[in-house]
Amino acid sequence: MSYPIRVADVMSAPVVTAAPNETVADAAGILLEEDINSVVIVEADEVDEVHKVVGIATGTDLIRALDRSESPREKLLADVMSAPVATTDPAAELKDALETMHDHGVARLVVVEDDRLVGLVSTDDVIRYAPQVFHRRTLATGYESRPQYRARQETEYEHADWTFECSTVSADGLSVGDRAEFSKTISEADVRSFATASGDTNRLHLDERYAGETRFGRRIVHGTLVSGLISAALARLPGVTIYVSQDLAFLAPLDLGERVTAVCEIVGEIGDRKFELTTDVLDSDGERVLEGEATVLVDDEPETATVEVEAIA
């Protein structure tokens, strides 16, 4: 059970529309008056008694048409609109809508339900409400070099239930493509200790009867406790890892007693010892329950530190 941000949550509605036989000059006036950047072109369908979407015109389309036309006040929207229109459903996840935009090479989608125009969603909406979804498309993939070494960073202590692995491209220093994983089972004791340490004594996490009456129908692990595994994975990277920033999206609830794995991968180096990473947490089925991005500063280890590096066979 997941609770993603959907198109209906962020779309603009109602939508400003115009008819294909209206002029470019008229549409430009509408955009200026409404302070918007696009108008959806519709025409009446007398059979179904609805307005059928036939195109879309952006501010850029109108400016270009006004600049090139000898008679801008006579130029019709039907001549400059983009058609057919890329559409999406209001129930679609925001990340899927972004994929549709990318596939069609557009910055906005017309939202249609049962052949009715219900809204408009744009990349601006994605950036505002789910920036990590937009940014993931720009991150490095298909690295030229794959990890060739395993590194073991010394920590204060380990636990029998914990497992971790850190693989690096180079035997000397961090680089794009390096990856750290940390796994553990989140127990009843973990949840109660976290509640005490953090002060988050929300009954959803601690009271079975109370939690049973919520949308989850059961107790679930604190989201921030789950995200703490990311920090544990980062602690296994060679060097002294210091958080600079962390963005998170909680995709699904996690049950107590489940084994989870944090996966952190360096996807960018932004200079001065700072690195950009994807930071995900997977459940025991390998499904993401949390995704995010982090920026960290990595200093050299103190002379007393021990880091073991071995080539991957």
N, C-alpha and C positions, 0 to 999 in steps of 0.2 A: 504494500500500500504506500503510494507516494503522493506528495502534494506539490506538484510542480506549478510554476507560474504559467498560466494559460493566456492565450490571446485575449479572451474576454476580460481578463483582469486589467489589461493595460491599454486596450484599443481606444481610439478616439471615436466618440459617438455623441450625437448623431453626426452624420457625414454631410458636408456641404456638397451639393450636386449642381449640375447644369445640364442642359439639353444639347445634343450634337449640333443643332441648328442655331445655337447662340454664338455670338462672335467672340473672337479672341480678346478684343478690347473689353467686352462685358465681363468675361471670365477674369481678366487681370484686375478689374475693379472689385470683383468679389473677393479675390485673394487678398487684396490690399485692405478691404473693409473688414474681413474676418481675421486678418493676420494669420493666414495659413499658407502652405506652400504647394497645395495640390487641390484639384477639384475632380470629383468622380463624374463621369459622363453617363447619363442614364436616358433611356427612352421608354415611354409607356408601352406596356404590353396589354392591349385591350382584352385579349382572351383570358389571361390569368389575372388581370387587374393588379399588376405589380409593375414596378419600375425596373427594367432590365439593365444591368450594367453592361455598357458597350465600350468603355474606354476610360482613360485617366489622363489628365494633363497637369503637369507640374509648372511651377513658376519658371523654371528654365525653358520648358517647351514654349511657354507664352512669350517670354522675352525674345527668344530666337525667332518666333513667328512674327512678332511686331517689328523686329529689326529688319527682317528680310522681305516683308510684304510691302508692296506699293500702296495697297489699300487695307491697312490693318483693321479698320473699323468694319470691313466687309469679310475678313477672313473668318471662316467658321471653325468651331472646335472639332468638327468631324474631320477636318483636313489636317489637324496637328496633333490630335490625341494619340496616345499609345494604345494599341489593341492587337490581339486580345489581352485581357487584363489577368495578371497573376493574382490568384485568390487563395484564401485560407479559411478554415473553419474556426468559429470562436472557441471551440473546445480544444483546439490544437495547442500543444505545448509551445512555449515561446521559442525554445531551441529548434523545434521542427519548422516553425515559421521562418526563422533565420535561415535555415537550410533552403527553404523554398525561395527566399529572396536571393540567396547566393546562386541557386540553380538558374534563376531567370535573369540575373544581373540587374535587379531592381532594389530600390531602397525602401519600398513600401508595398504592402499587400492590401487588397480590398477584402474585407471580411464578409463572407456570405453565409447565410443559414437558410436552408429550404428555399434557395433561389432569391432570397431577400437580402438587400444590402443592409448590414447591421453595424458596420464600423470600418475603421482604417487603422492599420498597425504599421509602424515604421522602424527603421534601425535606431532612431532616436529613442523610441519606447524601450527597445531591448537594452540599449546602453544605460538608460535611466533606471530600469527596474531589475535587470539581470546582467550587469556588465561583464561578469565572468563568462556568460554564454557567448557574448559577442567576441570577447578577447581570445577565447580558446581557438577561434578560427585563425588567428594571426600567429599562434605560437609555432615554434620550430618543430618539424616532424621529419622523419626520414633522414636521420643524421648520417653524415659521411663516415663517422667512426662509431663503432659499437664498443660497449664496455669490454675491456680486456683484463681487468684486474678485480680482485675482491679486496676490500679494505675493512679492517676491523678497528673501529675507534674505541679506545678505552673509556668506560663509564665507571661511575662510583660503585655500582653493583648491577647484577642481572638477576633474573628469576627463572625458575625451571619452566614456567609456562610461556615465557617470552621467546620469540624467535626473531631474528633480524638478518638482513643481508644488505651489504652496500657494494655496488659494482661501479667501477670507474673506468673511464676511457684511458686515463693516464696513470702511471704509478707515482706521479709527482704533481699534486695539486688538483683542484676541481675544474671541470669543464662541462660544456653542453653535452648531454647524453648520460651523465652520471645519475645513478638511481639508488635510492635507499628505501628499504621496506622494513616495517616493524609489525609483528603480529602478537596479539594476546587475547585471552578470553576475558570479557568484562563480566565480573561476578557481582553477586549481591553485596559482598563486602566492598567492592570498588564503588558501587553506586552510593552506598551509605557513607563511606569515607569521603567521597566527593561532596555529598550534600553537607556534611559537617564542615569540610575545609572551605567550601565556597559560600555556604549560607543558602544555597539553592535547595530549600526543603519543599519544593513543589510536590504536592501529593500525587501528581501524575507519575512520579518516579518512585514513590515510597509506599503508597497506600493502595493495596490491590483492589479493595472494594470501590474506592473512589475512582481509580483508573478504569475499572470495568464499566463505568457509566459514561466514559468519554468516547470520542470518536474512534479511539484506538482499541477500546475494549480490554485493555490490559496495561500493565506497567511497561514503560519504555525507559531506555537509558537517556540520561541528560545529553543533549546535543553537544554541549561544550566539553563533556567528558569524552565523547567520541572524537571530537576534534583534537583533544589532547594527544591522541596517538600520532598525529602529524608531527608535533613537537618531539615525540619520542623517536620518530624516524629521522628527523633532522639532526637529532643529537648523535646519530650514528655516522653522519658524514665526517670525513677527516677535517680537523680544525675545530675552532671554537665558533659555533654557529650562534648568531645573534639575530633575533627577529627584527625586521624593519617594518613589514606590513603583512597582513593576511586577509584575504577575502574568502568567504565561505558561502556555499549554498547547501542547505540541508534537503536532501532528496527523498529520504524515506526514514521511518522510525526504526530503531534497533532494539531487539529484545534482550533482556538480561540473560546472561549465560551464553551468548553467542560469541564466536571467535571472529575477530575482525582484523583487517590488515590495512595499515596506512602505507601508501605508495607515494613517494616524492621523487620527482624527476627534474633535473636542471634543464631548462629550455631556453635560457638566455643569460648572457653575461653583460652586465650594464656598467662595468668598470669599477675601479676603486674597491675591489674585493666583494662586490655585490653581485648576487645571482638571483634570477627569476626562476621559480619552480612551479610545476603543477603539483597540487597536493590533494590526493583523493583518499577516501576510506572505503574499503570494500567489505561486504559481509561474507559469511562462510560460503555463499554460493557464487561469490565473485561479482556480485552486483554492487554498483556504487550507491552508498547511502549518503555520501557527502562528497562534494567536489569544491576545489578552491584553487587559489593561486597565492603564492607567497613571494616576498622579496626578503632575502637574508644577507647579512654581512658575515663573512667568514674570515676570522683572524687565524694566524698561525698558532699551532699548539704551543703551550708552555714547554720548556725544556724537560720538565718532569713527565710529560705525557708520552703515551705509547700508542703508536698506530702500526698495525701489522698489515702488510700489503703482499698479496700473492697473485701470480698469473692464473687466469682461468684456463683450465686444461682444455 
